[in-house]
């Protein structure tokens, strides 16, 4: 076992041979952050007394949800057999929506610690990230975490990991991030097993951006891995995709607080500060080079972040619209994947159509807006982007049902995903049933171990953005896990279903669905609204329609009694206050034609049943 | 009287009224409400300010209550005079509760006599007491009539035993015709109070109650929908699922039946929940509330109104008696209404009356609402064309919604 390093290798003057770059691939809750914390402590970069739980997850939401949204990199010294090494731990985002960012983090490493909960086994997203790591030719160190738990089954899951990556179950390390057991052995193994980075120190500088974070005080902080050459402070650098140039105001490493250095050389991982204020000017995956001596070839793998899921965000209180606008502007500085444009809804007023990488990205963004900017928001049902070709060959991209063209449509194409689901084999039937009901086509099935199965489906993205994951979880008693990635598009028989209250179309409730599901949507939404909208002084018909054809109808009976019978022995004040309260309530209603619809009805109608059940618990 | 007092401004301990209260006071009728805060049994639905204990201390006992009430009558006379209000004879007096007739008739007579001593009675003044069918005798009714009472309102509530049981009413239905006859013999006009929509009451039960009440040929009927107030025993029973809850459609059906049967028996509505055989037999004290007249409320928790100033007394009989014993106003709080609020109240109250709400008194918003109210069948078209908003049967059931449509947002 190694002692804490007595001297740490100096940045900008470190031989690539003593550098080890690695990341930790793990599922939410499998203890990645706790293990990372323990490494920071054992390598001495964070003193035990300064230790905050999960040091690397800085955002409150990250800490509360136990997930890492934004990755960072930490440089840690570690001594083995008398040599001090520099270990760069790159903390990857842990969720399905951020696959691209994960792939860039992986591309910055030579090895990965595959961390799996010894009581739960590998999950679909971890498996997906493991595939990504293997595609990037990373050396994998399999590790079972939480072996101190009574429910741990290390033999079973060691065998599972060994069968996945090849090798002997006995080579699977067993650690406990919580107690620190096995962590030093793991650090030694990282040094021994992972290859050192290789690059040409004399070539023009090339560094890959794997993360880009906006900091209120310092502007954009860009995290890079140097592949060739060297970057120095005060140089002019160039972003190879955009040709934008910046002055390198500061360069350094995190250990874990930012520490300026004289530069970064081959194989090193660190941060750059150029004074830019928008993360879009420093895109993940892009290559940084030296303007004076530029590289000719950028590093492979760069792609623009592409929003997959769209939702309308509206302030509950219309006067909050400017607050929402400013908040989105600020969030955008730190989130290159976020796109938005203003949108107006007859029912909901002024808001924004916002594009997200996926549903979690949507949820996190919404939560941050509500929490950090004190906003109450309504988000409309998430939509994917459809490509509608009209008979006159005109092509329209639709991210909002209310923009669905009313003219003659030749063809509609919808985005598809390749989904991987892992679950105990007893749930295979239930999962297949679910996927088939969502228009899925099976791609294959493999046993990971005796009782755990990997099932692959090609599904329309639209079918998984709303409630698919919640239902999968409930059908597999929480054991099922899901990963997906974009997989082209397909022509589909899609229609727009409109919902009308007293003949007035309510844009917020319109949906684009497969023709076979239009009826079910119509029945569900009209039924929901009948329950949610209070009775009015007149009967209110609720209809669902495709074009002019009514496919479902309900009606809200007129209210017959709205009068307080007595005057309470002359207590007129009480009666007046009741009236004032009723009038206040009326102000919170949205008018749809003559129908008063409470805000709560919009929120509840746009919420899935599953998430409602969750709220109840 | 409700168990919750409204929040207002602190009331001055001398009870003196601001100058606003004097404005055009001579044009307004003046009445007296006397609250008797005692009941033999507390009914499950009741959240009024009433007590079953026979011995509350500190001048609040049933025995001492008349004396305490008379001391507030005396206090009222001084305050009104010192505030500069003109002397006005009493136009109406109403004893409510609680169960006023739980006190000896002589006590009620003594309170009335004290009030008449200060203010006098207008010719033809209306003097009513509420009464429980259990707690009157021919002799006690005669004492009341002799003291100047003109009218008695019996809390009949229902003619159906299982309904009375849910309401915790202790009288037997057969006693009602007897007490009605005794009241008539004493020369008193008779009103019957009914409650509809009690959990477990069928439409047929209600029809039976109405027909039974009408067979006694009362001069006046009040029919109130049961309101389940928070904190009552009935609310708890409904919450626990021991009795069914309240259904507004059931209430609407029963109100429509009441209007039909009471109308067929020759009585007409004059206020949403009240019907009388002739316009003269309408309860004038009740109308005074809806018309914004002046009245002083005697007793713990009682509400008063004089010229746009509303106040309410402390609720507990012991605290109430204690204040008066010290020569202090028993008011717990009061509010002085500005012109806009008085106008809101006027619309809210007058809209409930058959005499209607004059469209000429409405602002632009209210006048623009009229056409829609006619179109929706909520107000009578001929009256509206003559400048009065008078509710239709449908409109009476939706009176609060009509008021909200008339008032500006």
Interface residues (C-beta under 8 A of the other chain):
Chain A: X537 X538 X559 X560 X561 X562 X563 X564 X565 X566 X567 X568 X569 X570 X571 X572 X573 X574 X575 X576 X577 X579 X582 X583 X586 X587
Chain B: X1 X2 X4 X6 X8 X33 X35 X48 X96 X224 X225 X227 X248 X249 X251 X252 X255 X272 X273 X286 X289 X290 X295 X297 X302 X303 X304 X305 X310 X312 X335 X341 X344 X345 X348 X349 X376 X378 X394 X396 X397 X398 X399 X400 X401 X403 X404 X407 X409
